[in-house]
Amino acid sequence: MTDYRVGIYIRLSLADGDGKAESDSIGNQRELIHQFLDRHPQLKNAPRTEFVDDGYTGTNTDRPQFQALMKELRAGAINVMVTKDFSRCHRDYTQMGNYLECVFPFLGVRYLSVNDSYDSDDYKGMTSGMDVVLRNIIYEAYSKDLSVKTTTAKIIMMKQGKYIGSFAPYGFQFHPTVRNKLVIDGDSAAVVRRIFDMTLQGMGSTAIARRLNSEGVLTPGAYFRLKNPGSGRFRKASEKNGWTAASVLNILHQYEYTGALVGRKRYKASLHEKRTVPQDKSDWIIYEGAHDAIISRADFDRVQEIIRQRPRRAKGIPQEYPLKGLLKCGNCHRTLSRIHSSAGYYYRCTKSKADENSDCPKGKLFSEKEIEGIIFRAVMQMLAMCQERKKQKSSLMLTRKERIAACVAELQKLEQQQERYRQEKFRAYEDYSGGALAKDAYLRQRADIDGKLAAAKAEQEAQEQLLSELEHLAFQDKAQEDDVFTSFAGATELTAELAQTFIKEVLVSSPTEIEIVWKFRDVFGGHSDTKEEEGHNG
């Protein structure tokens, strides 16, 4: 008899919670599922664990409790997942089909959807049926319709002068009692006024950035982290980042500081993408007098005129080059600027121009030719390693399903390995407490086992991350998958296609400190790190 351990997954998006039927609320989902399990002959006595995502969309899997449940499923701690319906798990029918046909079977997970009368045990050895596909297509259409309705509701609120952003803009904070309204934040608003005043006095944006950095004034990102320590916003931004001419100009262009509410500056490219694209200015929604002004309209207009009168470099034809957008400063992680001289092209970090206290390489120029040579050699070494491993083991380039299966098997092996280490540690303690093992010998043995446990745990986390990435990959043809690596084997120079295929970013600290962050850490077999360092003695 199977030892069932049930994971109950409940989700309610913000859109669902606003005028949605009561049957979709957190409480009602919970009651429905528990009543279903209480009546189920096989699952009624199984232990249950709840995972609740309140306020998260179902069009992607970036949900903390969903990821926590998936981790438990991969570890084998839970082997049954129950939801109210398919849409609680995922609204994208292609991704839902991926979980039903690929992910859950490989993990050995039984999945049940109460309202859909679906039990994966009924489909062992066969596909889930056309009815499941049709239901998921309906959910997809519903999700699109819901997205349109939500967007329409937000536009109406913007036209009424209501602020609908998740975070208050720099210089403002949310009104303590009135919803969807902003009030001035004294500390940050003073910095905004000062930036406008210095511009009106004739200071350039770079000079203003230098002044703010020299006085230790917090950037908008650093100020937000100070005021909101628990938020994940700006968490990836380096604490070393300072003011730049670009960040000063961004402040100077914000019409919101005149008291107006400006909405629809950007819009989502599509339903399932987080990426947004700029909206034409003629389509912006502007509501005057929505909140108190930090800057007068007259001063704002004068500043815009000053900016327009500044000399501008003529815009040339955009250039294409292999490392475009990939080179970052090893200290501040900003994209390096590409400059031309009589001797060729060079890269440099421009942050130090505005921040004299920066640890970025001041005045250092990095030769494009030398960096391209270093990176090309590193890429070709990786490709050669891949080809060698492919010769040794023809199944290195596994299909997507096989790679998931291999990953699950590796996770199970690692879990068994950790269990053996834990048992060894327990036996060592028994020997020590029983007098069969001296204290020094016991401590050495325990330290050795702890080291092995830590290594196995780190490898397990790496495999879990890899499995998560594989679960999100779109279906690919195996021949195409193989061709990605073999097509570049005879490359003679670094090209944009080669660099963009394999490299996520390149961190440059000095001519001898170049760190390559690869896109495909799983491609190279046993290499669990995503980073490779290449030294160069020039």
N, C-alpha and C positions, 0 to 999 in steps of 0.2 A: 504493500500500500504506500502510495506516494506521501511524503511528508510535506504538505502544502504550507507555505508561508506567504500571506497575502499582503500586497502593497496596494492601498486604495489611493488613486490619484484624482484630485479635485482641482478644477481650474475655473476661474471667473475673470474675464477681461474687464477693463474699464468700460469698454463699449457695451459689454453684456450687462454690466451692473447699472447702466443708466437707462432705465425704462424697460429693461428686459423682463421677461416673464419670471414670476416668483419661483417657478420650478427649476430655474437655472442657478439659483442662489447657492452659496456655499453650504448653508444649513440643509437645504432640501436635497442637494446632491449627496451629502453625507448620509441623510436619513434613507434615501432611496437605495443607496449601495448597501448599507448595513442591513436593511430589510431583505434585500435580495440574497445577501450572504447567509443571513439567518435561516433562509428557506432552502439553501443549496445543500443537497445531501453530502457532497464531498468537502465543501469549504466551510460549513457552519461552525465547526470547532477549530478551524485553523487560526493561528495568531494573526492579528491584523495591525498594520502600521499605516498611518495616514500621511500623505504628502499633499500640501495645499499651496497652490500659486494663486494668490488673490491680486488681480490687477495686471495680469500678463496675457498678451495676445497668443492665440493658438496658431498663428501663421508661421511661427518658427519655434525652435526648441531652446531659445535663450531664456530659460526659466529656472531659477535656482532649485526649486523642489523637484521639478522634472529631472534635472541633472542628478540630484541626490538620489532619486528613485532608480535612475539608470545605473548609477554606481553600485547600489545594493543588488540590482539584478545581475550585473556583471560579476559581482563577487559571490553570487549564489546565496546571499543572505535572504533574498526574497525570490520566489519562483512563480508567483501569480500576480498579475496586474489587472486591476478592475477599474473601469471608468463608467460614467453615466452613459456616454455615447462616444463615437469615434472622434467627434470634434473637440472633446475635452482633451484628448491626447494630441491631435494635430488636425488643423483645418485644411492643410495642403494634401489633396488626395494622393498625389504621387509619393510624397514622403510617408503618408500613412500606409500606403501599399508597401513601401520599402520596409517599414517596421514589421508589418504582418507577414511578408513573404521572406524576409531576409534576417533582420536583426533578432526578433523574438525567437524564431526557430533555432538559430545558432546559439542563442543564450539558453535555450531550453526553458523558455518562459511561456507559461500559459496565459493568454490574454482574453479577457471577457469584457464585452460592452453591453451593459444592461438593456438600454432602450433599443439597441439594434439586434437583440437576441443573438449575439455573436459569442461563440466560444471556440477558440483556436483548436481545442481538442477534437472538434467536429470536422476539422479540415486537415488532419494529419495525412501527409502523402499526397495532397492535392492543393490546388489554388483555392483562394477564399471565395470564389464565385462572383458572377457578374453583379449580384445584388450588392455586395460590399463595394465594388467599384462605383456603381451608380450612386450609392448613398454618399460616398466621398466626393463625387463630382457635384452633388447637390450641396454638400457642405462648402465646397470651394466657391460655388456661385453665391451662396448665402454670405460667405465671408466678404466677397467683393461688394455685394449689395450693402452689407453692414459698414464697410469702409467708406462707401460713397455717402451713406446717411450720416456717419460720424463726421466726415469732412464738412458736409453741408451744415451740420449743427455748429461746428467750430467757426465757420465763416460767418454765420448769423451772430454769434457771440462777439466776434471781432468787430463787426459793423455796429454793434451796440456799445463799443468802447470797453469791452471786457478783455482782460489779459488772460490768455489760456496756456501760457508756457509753463513748463514744469519748474523752471528756475527763474528767479528775478534777474533782469539784466544788471550788469555792473553799474553801481550808482543808485540802485533801488533795492527795496525789499518788499515782501508782501505785506499788505495792510493787515493789521492784527485782528480786525473784526469784519471787514468787508471782503467777500470773496471776489476773486478775479480783478483785484485792484492793487496798484502799486503805490508805494510811498517812498520818499527820498531816504536813502541810507546815508547818514551824516558823514561817516568816515570816507567811504568810497566816493561820495558825491563831491567832497572837497578836492579829491584828486582829479576828478573830471573837470571841475571848474578851473583848477590850476593849469591843466593841460590846455584848455581853451584860452586862458589868460596869457600863457607863455606864447601861444601861437599868435595871438593878437599883438603881442609885444615884438614880434618879428623873429622868434626862435624857430629853427627848423625841427622837423620830427626827430632826426637823429640826435640833435643837441638836447631836446627835451628828454629823450630816452636816456641819454648819458646822465642828465641831472637827476632823474628819478632813481636810476640805478645807484649813483654815488650816494644818494640819501637813504638808500635801503627801502624805498617805497615798494610795497608788495604789488606784484602783477595781479591782474584780475583773477587768474587761475589760482595763485597762491592765496589771495584774499578769500576766495570761495572755499578753499580747503580749510582755511583757518576758521571760518564761520560755520562750515558744515563738515566736521571731521568724520562723520559716519557715511557721507555720500561717496559714491564711486566716481563721480564726475571729476575730471582732471587728474585721476589717480595715476594715469600713465605719463603725465607731464613731469619732466625732471624738475626737482626743487632748485636746480641751478639756473633754470631759465630766468631771464630778466626782461626788462622792457626793451623793445626794438622799435625802429621807425615804423614798421608795419603795425605793431600793436597800438602805437600812438595814433596813427592815421585811422585805425579802426574805431577808436574812441571819437575822433573828430568827425567821422562820417555818420554817427548814430543820431538820426533825427528824433529818436525817442527822448533825448535830453531836453527838447523844447516843450515837452509835456504831451506830445502826440503818441498815440498807439499805432505801431506799424506792424502789420501782419501779412502773411502769405509772401514773405520774401523768398522762400524756398518751398518746394513741394517734393513729395516722394516720387521717385522714378517709376515704381510699380508697387503692387500690393505686398509682395514678398521680399522687398528690398528695404534695407535701412537707409540706403544712399538717397540723398536729396540733391536736387538740381536747382540753380538759381531761377527765380521767377522774373519775368520782364517787369520793369519798374511801373509800367502802365497798369499792371495787374495787382500791384500792392494794395492792401487795404489800410487806409490811413484815417484815424479818428483823432481829430484835434481836441486838446483839452481833456484827455483821459485821466491825467494825473498832474501833480505839481511839476513845474519845469525846473531843471537844474541850470539850464542855459537859456537866455532870452533868444527869441527868434531872430532878432537883429544881429546879435553876436554870432549865432550859428551861421547866418547867411554871409557875414563878413569873413568868417573863417573859411567857408567853402570857396569864396572868391580868392582868398589868399592862396589856397591850395591850387586852384585852377591856374593862377598866374605863375606858379613855380615852374622853372624850366623842366621840360620832360625829354627824356631820350626817345628818339624816333623808334617806333616799333618795327623791328625787322621781321623777316620771315622766320617762323619757329624752326629751330634746328633740331634734328634728330641725331642722337649719338647713343652708343651702347649702354652707358650707365645713367641715362637720364632719369632723375628722380630716385635713384637707388643709393647714392652716396650721402651718408649722414655724418655729422660731427660725433666723434666718440665720446665727447663730454656732455654736450647739450642735446644731442640727437636731432638737431635741426638739419635740414637738407643743405648740403654744401653748394655754394655759388660757383658757377663755371665762368671763368674769365679768359680773355684772349690776350696774348702778348706776341711780340715778334718771334719769341722762341717756341710758341705753340699754345695749347690750352692748359689751364691749371684750375684747381679747385681750392676754395678757402672757406673757412667759417666766418661769416660776417657778424656774428653776435658780439665778438670782442670790440667791434667798432663802437657799439653803444654801451658796453659794460666793461669798464677798465678792470674791474675785480674778477672778471670771468676767468675760469680755468681753461677755457678754450685756447687752442694754439694761436697766439696773437701774431698776425702778420705772416703766418706760414702759408706757403703755396705748395700744393701737392700736384705733381706732374700727372696729367691725364694719361699720357703714354705709359708711364711706369705703373700706375695703378691698374690700367687695363691689362698690362702684361702679367701682373701678379694674379689678378682675378681669373684671367684666362687659363693660366697654369693650374690654379686651384680647381677650376671647373673640370678641366681635362683629366686631372688626377682622379677626381671623383668618378667621372665617366669610365675611366680605365678600370678603377676598382669595381665598378658596377659590372662591366663586361667580364672581368675575371671571375667574379662571383657567379655570374650567369653561366659561364663555362663549367664551373665546379658544380653548380646546382641548377639544372635547367628550369626548375620550378620557382626560381627567385622572383620572376615577374608574375606574380599570381593574379588571377582575376579578382575582382572586387569581393565577391562572395567568399572565395578561398582565402583571401587576406583577412577577412573578418573572422572566418573559422579558425585560421592560424593564430590570430590575436587572442581569441577566446580561449583556445587551447593553451597558449602561453600564460594567460592570466590564471587559468586553473592550475597549471604547473607551479607558478610562482606562489599561489596560495598554499598548495601542498608543501612546497619548500619551506615557507614561513612557519607552517604548522610543525614541520619536523624540527626546525630550529627552536621553536617554543618548547617542544617536548624535550629536546636536548638540554635546554636551559633549566627546565624543571627537574630533570634527572640529576643535573649537576648540583642543584640546590639540595636535593634529597641526599646525595652523597656527602655534601658538606655538612648538612644538619645531622646526618647519621655518623659523622666522624670518619668516613672513608676518604674524604678529600680535604687537604689542608686549605686554610683560608686563602693564602697567596695563589695557590693553584686554582682554587675556585674563582677568585676575582679575575685571573687571566683568562680562564675558560669562558666566564660570563662576558667579559669585554669582547672576546673573539666572536662569540655567538651574537652579541648585540650588533657588532659590525656587519656580520652576514645578514642579520635581520634588516638593518637599515638599507643595505645595498639591494636586497630583494624588494623592500618596500618602495625604494626609488624606481626600480625597474618596473614594478607593478603600476606605479603612477604614470610612468612614461607610456606603458602599454595601454592604460586606460585612456590617456589623451589621444593616442594613435587610433584606438577603436572609435572614440568619439568623432574624430576627423573622418574616418572611413564611413561611419554611419551617415555623414552629411554629404558625402560625395555623390554626384549624379551618376547614373549608370553609364558605363563606358564600354566600348568595344575593346576586346583584349588586344587585337592587332594594333589598334590605335594607341593603346596603353604602352605596348612594347615599343612602338615606333617613336614615342616621345624621346626615349633615351638612345636608341640606335641611330636616329637620324642625325644626331650631332657628333657621333663618334669620330668622323673625319674632318671636323672643323679645324680651320687653320688660323682663325682670328676671332676675337670677341665681337659678337654682333648683338644688336638690341634684342633679337628674338632669343638668342642663347641666354643672355643675361636675365631677361624677364621670365624665362621658363623655369630657371633653377634658383634664382636669388631673390630673397625677400628684401634685404637691405645690406649695405656695407658700411660698417662703422670705422671711420678713419680718425685715429688719435695722433699719429705721426707717420712718417714714411716707413717706419719699421713696425708699426702697430696697426694692422688692418684686420678687422674681424668680419667675416662673411656669415650672414644669417641665411641659411638655406630654406627654401620653401618645402622641400620634400625630405623630411628627416627619415621617413620609413623606407625610402627607395634604396638606401645603401645597407640593407640587411641589419647587422648588429650595431650600427651607429645610432645611438639613442639621443645624442645631442644634436641640436639644430644649428650649432655654431661651429665654424672652422676658423682657425687663426692662421694667417699667412705672414711670415716674417719676410722682410726684404732688406737686403743690405746694399744700399746704393749710396 
